[in-house]
Amino acid sequence: MALDLGDPPSPTDHQWYRFWAEYTAAQARNTRQPTKVIDLRVRRMFHDLCRMLEPTVVLELGAHEGRFSKWAKRTFPDARCLALEANPYVHREHREDMDEIGVEYRHLAAAATNATVTINIPTRIGNKVKDRANRMASLGVHHRAVGHESVDVEAVRVDDIVDLTDDDRVVAWIDVEGASDAVLGGSEELMARADAVYIEVEDREVWEGQWLDVDVAAFFRTLGKFPAMRDIQRLHSYNVVFISPDLAGRDGVAERAARVLRPPRGGKSEDEKAD
């Protein structure tokens, strides 16, 4: 059964998130750190949050090579790690490695309904030719795509393929190239149970008809979750981490999240490595 998400978000909801997003982006720029350093800090902090939670269910939606799932399976060997990848070229390329490590790597599109859907694989963005095993396959069409290949793929509501017990602890990594409305619409119950979600968003329409960052934030706000940190990866795209009040209330979480946007020590840029 789908959750009751209540009334649509008000303009005030959008303004609240927009202020937070722009304020933290300015903080990140004020660190004078390279964007890749901020990106690594956010990913490292998300990994730390996962270690605190010790999840029993790990989801990676839009998994591509499954980097997060691989890390999670090594770190939490008893957890169920489910990774969905809709692009058949990508899935074929990484399936063997994922199976070997014990990740459930399935050739499926996460969506709002159980059906066959058409995904669009850009073959050229502007002047750049793209290999078909690229990260940009989506239910939508990229505004700058000069050409694309359309492929029919089985789609599932993730809520329908993951059964949770009362004791399960859930984390999720979502990178679905502008299809967050469909993906979140089919995983409301899982997102309600998740204590930490890392998700790519856009603040301008890059994919036709997509949800923007304010829409994603409004969705998580109805579930009682709020943004803890973000990076400044690209012009209109960035990653944001939403967490539950329970996780936010744990000792040290707020302080450690604040350190993501600390200035460099001694005025010099840091050489940081991801987990």
Residue frames relative to the residue before (quaternion, step in Angstrom):
aa qw qx qy qz dx dy dz
M 1.0000 0.0000 0.0000 0.0000 0.00 0.00 0.00
A 0.4362 -0.6955 0.5015 0.2730 3.59 -0.91 0.87
L 0.5022 -0.6434 0.4854 0.3133 3.53 -1.13 0.62
D 0.4516 -0.6399 0.5407 0.3069 3.55 -1.23 0.50
L 0.1893 -0.8238 0.5280 0.0821 3.57 -0.34 1.24
G 0.5184 -0.6811 0.4034 0.3235 3.58 1.25 0.16
D 0.7807 -0.3265 0.2523 0.4692 3.54 -1.29 -0.46
P 0.6055 -0.5413 0.4188 0.4062 3.60 -1.16 0.45
P 0.6026 -0.5747 0.3979 0.3850 3.59 -1.13 0.54
S 0.3940 -0.7095 0.5338 0.2378 3.55 -1.06 0.75
P 0.6647 -0.4778 0.3680 0.4409 3.60 -1.22 0.24
T 0.6043 0.5618 -0.3538 0.4405 3.57 1.10 -0.65
D 0.6106 0.5453 -0.3467 0.4578 3.60 1.03 -0.76
H 0.6758 0.4877 -0.2892 0.4710 3.56 0.89 -0.94
Q 0.6551 0.5134 -0.3172 0.4546 3.60 0.95 -0.84
W 0.6159 0.5498 -0.3415 0.4492 3.57 1.04 -0.78
Y 0.7028 0.4408 -0.2835 0.4810 3.57 0.81 -0.92
R 0.6280 0.5446 -0.3525 0.4300 3.61 0.92 -0.82
F 0.6313 0.5183 -0.3402 0.4659 3.59 0.98 -0.79
W 0.6618 0.5056 -0.3150 0.4552 3.60 0.86 -0.95
A 0.6786 0.5074 -0.2994 0.4386 3.59 0.85 -0.97
E 0.6999 0.4544 -0.2803 0.4744 3.59 0.88 -0.87
Y 0.6252 0.5420 -0.3346 0.4510 3.58 1.06 -0.73
T 0.7109 0.4404 -0.2704 0.4771 3.58 0.84 -0.93
A 0.5943 0.5400 -0.3707 0.4667 3.61 1.11 -0.54
A 0.6424 0.5055 -0.3206 0.4786 3.58 1.02 -0.79
Q 0.6186 0.5330 -0.3422 0.4650 3.59 1.01 -0.76
A 0.6527 0.5195 -0.3136 0.4535 3.57 0.93 -0.90
R 0.6666 0.4866 -0.3076 0.4736 3.58 0.92 -0.85
N 0.6513 0.5362 -0.3145 0.4351 3.59 1.06 -0.75
T 0.5572 0.5883 -0.4053 0.4233 3.59 1.20 -0.26
R 0.2677 -0.7855 0.4999 0.2479 3.56 1.27 -0.52
Q 0.4186 0.6693 -0.4837 0.3780 3.52 1.16 0.67
P 0.5647 -0.5631 0.4597 0.3909 3.61 -1.12 0.51
T 0.6034 -0.5817 0.3954 0.3759 3.57 -1.06 0.68
K 0.6262 0.5498 -0.3499 0.4280 3.59 1.04 -0.69
V 0.6148 0.5372 -0.3533 0.4568 3.61 1.11 -0.58
I 0.6487 0.4975 -0.3147 0.4824 3.59 0.97 -0.86
D 0.6227 0.5437 -0.3276 0.4575 3.57 1.02 -0.84
L 0.6768 0.4865 -0.2892 0.4707 3.59 0.90 -0.91
R 0.6277 0.5385 -0.3353 0.4513 3.58 1.01 -0.76
V 0.6585 0.5006 -0.3134 0.4664 3.58 0.95 -0.89
R 0.6643 0.4945 -0.3108 0.4665 3.58 0.91 -0.88
R 0.6441 0.5167 -0.3230 0.4624 3.58 0.98 -0.83
M 0.6612 0.4966 -0.3108 0.4685 3.60 0.95 -0.84
F 0.6260 0.5217 -0.3437 0.4667 3.58 1.03 -0.73
H 0.6238 0.5197 -0.3335 0.4792 3.58 1.01 -0.75
D 0.6451 0.5198 -0.3222 0.4581 3.59 0.98 -0.82
L 0.6304 0.5214 -0.3305 0.4706 3.58 1.01 -0.78
C 0.6376 0.5212 -0.3260 0.4643 3.58 0.99 -0.82
R 0.6428 0.5175 -0.3324 0.4567 3.60 0.95 -0.78
M 0.6284 0.5288 -0.3336 0.4628 3.57 1.06 -0.74
L 0.7141 0.4710 -0.2463 0.4555 3.56 0.99 -0.88
E 0.1214 -0.8060 0.5554 0.1650 3.58 1.11 -0.77
P 0.0438 -0.8629 0.5033 0.0155 3.60 0.64 1.13
T 0.3309 -0.7117 0.5831 0.2097 3.52 -1.28 0.54
V 0.7526 0.2072 -0.1370 0.6098 3.59 1.30 -0.37
V 0.0525 -0.7876 0.6134 -0.0242 3.55 -0.78 1.14
L 0.1077 -0.7990 0.5910 0.0276 3.57 -0.78 1.06
E 0.0028 0.7503 -0.6608 -0.0197 3.54 -1.10 0.77
L 0.0662 -0.8179 0.5707 -0.0306 3.55 -0.37 1.30
G 0.7444 0.1424 -0.1962 0.6222 3.53 -0.51 1.26
A 0.1075 0.8979 -0.4221 0.0631 3.51 1.07 0.92
H 0.1629 -0.7818 0.5699 0.1934 3.59 1.06 -0.74
E 0.8308 -0.1412 0.0971 0.5295 3.65 -0.65 -1.03
G 0.4797 -0.7235 0.4031 0.2897 3.59 1.30 0.06
R 0.1534 0.8329 -0.5212 0.1059 3.58 1.04 0.67
F 0.6807 0.4734 -0.3009 0.4711 3.60 0.90 -0.87
S 0.6476 0.5233 -0.3237 0.4494 3.59 0.94 -0.83
K 0.6356 0.5226 -0.3295 0.4630 3.58 0.98 -0.79
W 0.6471 0.5063 -0.3151 0.4750 3.57 0.94 -0.89
A 0.6787 0.5057 -0.2963 0.4426 3.57 0.87 -0.97
K 0.6692 0.4985 -0.3142 0.4527 3.59 0.93 -0.82
R 0.6369 0.5007 -0.3327 0.4827 3.58 1.06 -0.65
T 0.7161 0.4654 -0.2480 0.4573 3.57 0.99 -0.88
F 0.7828 0.1552 -0.0631 0.5993 3.58 1.06 -0.80
P 0.1319 -0.8648 0.4764 0.0880 3.61 0.51 1.14
D 0.6906 0.4729 -0.2924 0.4626 3.62 1.11 -0.50
A 0.5357 0.6394 -0.4046 0.3748 3.60 1.24 -0.16
R 0.4256 -0.6328 0.5673 0.3107 3.54 -1.24 0.46
C 0.0755 -0.7975 0.5985 0.0053 3.58 -0.61 1.14
L 0.0322 -0.8121 0.5805 -0.0493 3.56 -0.43 1.27
A 0.0220 -0.8001 0.5980 -0.0404 3.57 -0.68 1.15
L 0.1291 -0.7926 0.5937 0.0517 3.58 -0.81 1.03
E 0.0154 0.7808 -0.6231 0.0426 3.56 -0.97 0.96
A 0.3063 -0.8018 0.4925 0.1440 3.57 -0.62 1.17
N 0.6302 0.5457 -0.3463 0.4302 3.60 1.08 -0.64
P 0.3788 -0.7618 0.4700 0.2349 3.64 -0.46 1.12
Y 0.6215 0.5416 -0.3469 0.4473 3.60 1.09 -0.64
V 0.6559 0.4944 -0.3013 0.4842 3.57 1.00 -0.82
H 0.6592 0.5212 -0.3131 0.4425 3.58 0.86 -0.97
R 0.6546 0.5190 -0.3099 0.4539 3.56 0.92 -0.89
E 0.6698 0.5270 -0.2922 0.4339 3.58 1.01 -0.84
H 0.8077 0.3087 -0.1298 0.4852 3.60 0.98 -0.85
R 0.4141 0.7544 -0.4459 0.2462 3.60 1.25 -0.19
E 0.6836 0.5084 -0.3082 0.4234 3.58 0.79 -0.97
D 0.6612 0.5023 -0.3118 0.4619 3.59 0.91 -0.87
M 0.6693 0.5023 -0.3026 0.4563 3.58 0.96 -0.86
D 0.6381 0.5190 -0.3276 0.4649 3.58 0.97 -0.81
E 0.6510 0.5514 -0.3140 0.4166 3.55 0.97 -0.88
I 0.7213 0.4314 -0.2519 0.4797 3.57 1.00 -0.77
G 0.5757 -0.6325 0.3594 0.3732 3.60 1.25 -0.17
V 0.4675 0.6484 -0.4588 0.3879 3.59 1.24 0.38
E 0.3856 -0.6780 0.5713 0.2554 3.59 -1.04 0.79
Y 0.0092 0.8208 -0.5655 0.0804 3.56 -0.05 1.33
R 0.0070 0.8544 -0.5143 0.0742 3.56 -0.17 1.30
H 0.4061 -0.6998 0.5394 0.2333 3.51 -1.07 0.89
L 0.3693 0.6953 -0.5114 0.3445 3.53 0.20 1.39
A 0.3313 -0.6892 0.5988 0.2380 3.53 -1.27 0.47
A 0.3468 -0.6957 0.5849 0.2317 3.58 -0.90 0.89
A 0.1107 0.8089 -0.5613 0.1357 3.57 -0.74 1.06
A 0.6569 -0.5296 0.3769 0.3821 3.55 -1.34 0.05
T 0.7792 0.1954 -0.1116 0.5849 3.60 1.25 -0.36
N 0.4590 -0.6281 0.5431 0.3160 3.53 -1.31 0.34
A 0.3426 0.7204 -0.5123 0.3181 3.57 -0.28 1.26
T 0.5006 -0.5611 0.5196 0.4057 3.52 -1.34 -0.24
V 0.0727 -0.8026 0.5920 0.0087 3.56 -0.80 1.03
T 0.3968 -0.6817 0.5556 0.2629 3.54 -1.31 0.29
I 0.1318 -0.7684 0.6206 0.0837 3.55 -0.84 0.98
N 0.3095 -0.7449 0.5693 0.1587 3.52 -1.19 0.66
I 0.1375 -0.7876 0.5991 0.0433 3.57 -0.69 1.13
P 0.3321 -0.7584 0.5174 0.2163 3.62 -0.36 1.15
T 0.1909 -0.7783 0.5893 0.1026 3.56 -0.94 0.90
R 0.7795 0.0486 -0.0589 0.6218 3.55 1.32 -0.18
I 0.0801 -0.7635 0.6405 0.0212 3.56 -0.90 1.04
G 0.8017 -0.0480 -0.0124 0.5957 3.56 -0.39 1.20
N 0.7871 -0.2546 0.2177 0.5179 3.57 -0.70 -1.10
K 0.6131 0.5820 -0.3374 0.4141 3.59 1.27 -0.05
V 0.3140 -0.7370 0.5729 0.1730 3.56 -0.75 1.10
K 0.2047 -0.7976 0.5614 0.0818 3.58 -0.90 0.98
D 0.4562 -0.6336 0.5536 0.2898 3.53 -1.10 0.80
R 0.5501 -0.6433 0.4104 0.3393 3.61 -1.01 0.70
A 0.6503 0.4561 -0.3228 0.5146 3.59 1.21 -0.33
N 0.3279 0.7540 -0.5026 0.2671 3.57 0.82 1.02
R 0.6361 -0.5758 0.3873 0.3374 3.56 -1.33 0.25
M 0.6600 0.6001 -0.2742 0.3593 3.58 1.21 -0.29
A 0.3388 0.7227 -0.5302 0.2860 3.61 1.14 0.41
S 0.0695 0.8169 -0.5627 0.1057 3.58 -0.87 0.93
L 0.5677 -0.5537 0.4790 0.3763 3.51 -1.33 0.28
G 0.7062 0.4132 -0.2498 0.5178 3.57 1.23 -0.45
V 0.4603 -0.6400 0.5332 0.3069 3.53 -1.37 -0.11
H 0.4274 -0.7048 0.5108 0.2443 3.56 -0.83 1.04
H 0.5212 -0.6760 0.4235 0.3035 3.58 -0.87 0.95
R 0.7430 0.3928 -0.2259 0.4927 3.59 1.09 -0.62
A 0.4353 0.6987 -0.4670 0.3229 3.58 1.25 0.17
V 0.2746 -0.7579 0.5737 0.1453 3.56 -0.76 1.10
G 0.7884 -0.0101 0.0073 0.6151 3.57 1.18 -0.63
H 0.0163 0.7947 -0.6068 -0.0021 3.56 -1.18 0.49
E 0.3483 -0.6902 0.5892 0.2350 3.52 -1.34 0.38
S 0.2446 -0.7682 0.5763 0.1341 3.58 -0.88 0.94
V 0.0353 -0.8003 0.5972 -0.0406 3.55 -0.87 1.04
D 0.3481 -0.7221 0.5584 0.2137 3.59 -0.95 0.88
V 0.0185 -0.8038 0.5907 -0.0676 3.55 -0.84 1.08
E 0.4971 -0.6239 0.5076 0.3257 3.55 -1.13 0.64
A 0.1373 -0.7944 0.5895 0.0514 3.57 -0.89 0.98
V 0.0971 -0.7952 0.5976 0.0333 3.55 -1.14 0.71
R 0.4198 -0.5949 0.6055 0.3213 3.47 -1.37 0.38
V 0.4253 -0.7249 0.4717 0.2668 3.58 -0.59 1.07
D 0.5632 0.5967 -0.3786 0.4283 3.60 1.14 -0.56
D 0.6951 0.4966 -0.2728 0.4424 3.57 1.10 -0.69
I 0.7457 0.3888 -0.2322 0.4888 3.61 1.16 -0.31
V 0.7016 0.3654 -0.2661 0.5509 3.60 1.29 0.09
D 0.1212 -0.7823 0.6098 0.0384 3.55 -0.61 1.18
L 0.1783 -0.8027 0.5646 0.0711 3.56 -0.78 1.04
T 0.3042 -0.6855 0.6221 0.2250 3.52 -1.27 0.51
D 0.6855 -0.4832 0.3451 0.4213 3.56 -1.27 0.22
D 0.7099 0.4731 -0.2529 0.4564 3.57 1.13 -0.60
D 0.4953 0.6776 -0.4350 0.3261 3.61 1.22 -0.17
R 0.1776 -0.7413 0.6408 0.0914 3.51 -1.25 0.70
V 0.1562 -0.8400 0.5197 0.0014 3.56 -0.63 1.22
V 0.0146 0.7377 -0.6746 -0.0226 3.54 -1.18 0.74
A 0.1137 -0.8128 0.5702 0.0357 3.58 -1.15 0.56
W 0.1511 -0.7328 0.6591 0.0765 3.52 -1.27 0.71
I 0.0205 -0.8313 0.5521 -0.0603 3.58 -0.55 1.18
D 0.1329 0.7606 -0.6204 0.1375 3.57 -0.77 1.12
V 0.1667 0.8533 -0.4614 0.1767 3.54 0.37 1.30
E 0.4954 -0.7254 0.4102 0.2453 3.56 1.13 0.71
G 0.8181 -0.3142 0.1392 0.4611 3.55 0.50 1.21
A 0.6305 0.5481 -0.3396 0.4321 3.62 1.23 0.00
S 0.2536 0.8193 -0.4905 0.1543 3.60 1.18 0.44
D 0.6025 0.5640 -0.3824 0.4156 3.63 1.02 -0.61
A 0.6891 0.4623 -0.2813 0.4819 3.59 0.90 -0.90
V 0.6737 0.5077 -0.3032 0.4432 3.58 0.89 -0.91
L 0.6991 0.4471 -0.2755 0.4852 3.59 0.84 -0.93
G 0.6106 0.5629 -0.3486 0.4345 3.58 1.10 -0.64
G 0.7336 0.3850 -0.2255 0.5126 3.59 1.16 -0.54
S 0.7398 0.3484 -0.2284 0.5284 3.59 1.23 0.17
E 0.1833 0.8336 -0.5032 0.1350 3.58 1.14 0.63
E 0.6812 0.4936 -0.2994 0.4502 3.57 0.90 -0.93
L 0.6568 0.4953 -0.3114 0.4757 3.59 0.99 -0.78
M 0.6562 0.4994 -0.3181 0.4677 3.59 0.96 -0.80
A 0.6111 0.5450 -0.3507 0.4545 3.59 1.09 -0.62
R 0.7048 0.4463 -0.2529 0.4901 3.58 1.11 -0.68
A 0.5806 0.6114 -0.3791 0.3814 3.60 1.16 -0.50
D 0.3290 -0.7461 0.5490 0.1833 3.55 -1.01 0.88
A 0.7944 0.0793 -0.0443 0.6006 3.60 1.19 -0.44
V 0.0031 0.7905 -0.6102 0.0521 3.57 -0.86 1.05
Y 0.1610 -0.7516 0.6364 0.0644 3.55 -0.87 1.09
I 0.1007 0.8264 -0.5405 0.1214 3.60 -0.55 1.11
E 0.3836 -0.6989 0.5570 0.2328 3.54 -1.08 0.82
V 0.0273 -0.7887 0.6136 -0.0260 3.57 -0.97 0.95
E 0.2523 -0.7344 0.6038 0.1800 3.55 -1.35 0.20
D 0.3220 -0.7517 0.5392 0.2012 3.60 -1.07 0.68
R 0.7124 0.2452 -0.2272 0.6171 3.57 1.36 0.15
E 0.5629 -0.6088 0.4233 0.3651 3.59 -1.13 0.55
V 0.0923 -0.7885 0.6081 -0.0035 3.53 -0.63 1.25
W 0.7435 0.2492 -0.1288 0.6070 3.55 1.21 -0.71
E 0.5826 -0.6226 0.3912 0.3463 3.58 -0.91 0.90
G 0.8753 0.0914 -0.0869 0.4668 3.55 -0.89 1.02
Q 0.4076 0.7588 -0.4436 0.2478 3.59 1.23 0.17
W 0.5245 -0.5414 0.5338 0.3831 3.54 -1.39 0.19
L 0.3240 -0.7105 0.5875 0.2125 3.54 -1.15 0.69
D 0.7392 -0.4136 0.2868 0.4475 3.56 -1.31 0.10
V 0.6457 0.5280 -0.3309 0.4413 3.60 1.00 -0.77
D 0.6356 0.5234 -0.3253 0.4651 3.59 1.11 -0.67
V 0.6393 0.5110 -0.3165 0.4796 3.57 1.01 -0.83
A 0.6515 0.5150 -0.3114 0.4619 3.57 0.96 -0.88
A 0.6418 0.5180 -0.3273 0.4612 3.60 0.99 -0.80
F 0.6068 0.5496 -0.3465 0.4578 3.59 1.05 -0.76
F 0.7207 0.4353 -0.2644 0.4704 3.58 0.76 -1.00
R 0.5982 0.5594 -0.3720 0.4368 3.57 1.09 -0.57
T 0.6372 0.5173 -0.3348 0.4628 3.60 1.02 -0.71
L 0.6782 0.4581 -0.2838 0.4997 3.58 1.22 -0.45
G 0.5724 -0.6281 0.3649 0.3805 3.58 1.27 0.14
K 0.5923 0.5654 -0.3689 0.4399 3.59 1.21 0.35
F 0.1501 -0.8070 0.5692 0.0476 3.53 -1.13 0.63
P 0.5916 -0.5998 0.4008 0.3600 3.59 -1.17 0.50
A 0.2231 -0.7912 0.5595 0.1061 3.56 -0.92 0.96
M 0.7930 -0.1143 0.1063 0.5889 3.60 1.06 -0.70
R 0.1074 -0.7769 0.6182 0.0528 3.53 -1.29 0.38
D 0.3362 -0.6965 0.5776 0.2611 3.54 -1.32 0.21
I 0.3775 -0.6965 0.5540 0.2560 3.60 -1.28 -0.19
Q 0.0186 0.8980 -0.4395 0.0088 3.49 1.03 0.96
R 0.8211 -0.0422 0.0820 0.5633 3.61 0.62 -1.10
L 0.7902 -0.3653 0.2112 0.4445 3.55 -1.37 0.15
H 0.8327 0.0908 -0.0211 0.5459 3.59 0.70 -1.06
S 0.6860 0.4471 -0.2745 0.5041 3.61 1.26 -0.17
Y 0.1226 0.7681 -0.6241 0.0744 3.54 -1.12 0.71
N 0.4215 -0.6845 0.5340 0.2620 3.55 -1.32 0.20
V 0.0745 -0.7890 0.6096 0.0188 3.55 -1.03 0.83
V 0.2696 -0.7533 0.5816 0.1469 3.56 -1.12 0.74
F 0.1397 -0.7685 0.6218 0.0563 3.55 -0.81 1.10
I 0.0653 -0.8105 0.5820 0.0087 3.58 -0.94 0.89
S 0.5403 -0.6156 0.4747 0.3222 3.52 -1.31 0.41
P 0.6276 -0.5305 0.3991 0.4067 3.61 -1.19 0.38
D 0.6097 0.5622 -0.3567 0.4301 3.59 1.04 -0.71
L 0.6838 0.4654 -0.2883 0.4825 3.56 0.91 -0.90
A 0.6443 0.5362 -0.3249 0.4379 3.58 0.95 -0.85
G 0.6892 0.5076 -0.2760 0.4372 3.56 1.10 -0.68
R 0.5149 0.6498 -0.4264 0.3616 3.59 1.21 -0.13
D 0.6130 -0.5791 0.3981 0.3611 3.54 -1.10 0.75
G 0.8404 0.2445 -0.1872 0.4459 3.52 -0.98 0.93
V 0.5323 0.6547 -0.4207 0.3332 3.62 1.14 -0.37
A 0.6773 0.4874 -0.3100 0.4556 3.61 0.81 -0.92
E 0.6595 0.5138 -0.3120 0.4514 3.58 0.93 -0.88
R 0.6846 0.4791 -0.2909 0.4661 3.58 0.92 -0.88
A 0.6229 0.5242 -0.3440 0.4678 3.59 1.07 -0.68
A 0.6370 0.5344 -0.3286 0.4479 3.59 1.03 -0.75
R 0.6355 0.5502 -0.3355 0.4253 3.58 1.07 -0.66
V 0.4782 0.6589 -0.4455 0.3725 3.60 1.23 -0.24
L 0.7808 0.2974 -0.1472 0.5293 3.58 1.03 -0.80
R 0.3099 0.7423 -0.5337 0.2609 3.59 1.04 0.70
P 0.5233 -0.6179 0.4706 0.3504 3.61 -1.14 0.52
P 0.6348 -0.5450 0.3734 0.4008 3.59 -1.18 0.39
R 0.5136 -0.6302 0.4848 0.3226 3.55 -1.12 0.66
G 0.8515 0.1123 -0.0971 0.5029 3.54 -0.93 0.91
G 0.5947 -0.6122 0.3470 0.3888 3.57 1.24 0.39
K 0.6252 0.5275 -0.3439 0.4611 3.57 1.26 0.18
S 0.5433 -0.6102 0.4661 0.3395 3.56 -1.15 0.63
E 0.3958 -0.7387 0.5058 0.2044 3.55 -1.07 0.80
D 0.3089 -0.7010 0.6061 0.2141 3.54 -1.21 0.56
E 0.0445 0.8302 -0.5492 0.0850 3.58 -0.09 1.30
K 0.2255 -0.7653 0.5906 0.1213 3.52 -1.15 0.68
A 0.4338 -0.6877 0.5183 0.2651 3.57 -1.08 0.78
D 0.5865 -0.5412 0.4577 0.3920 3.53 -1.31 0.33
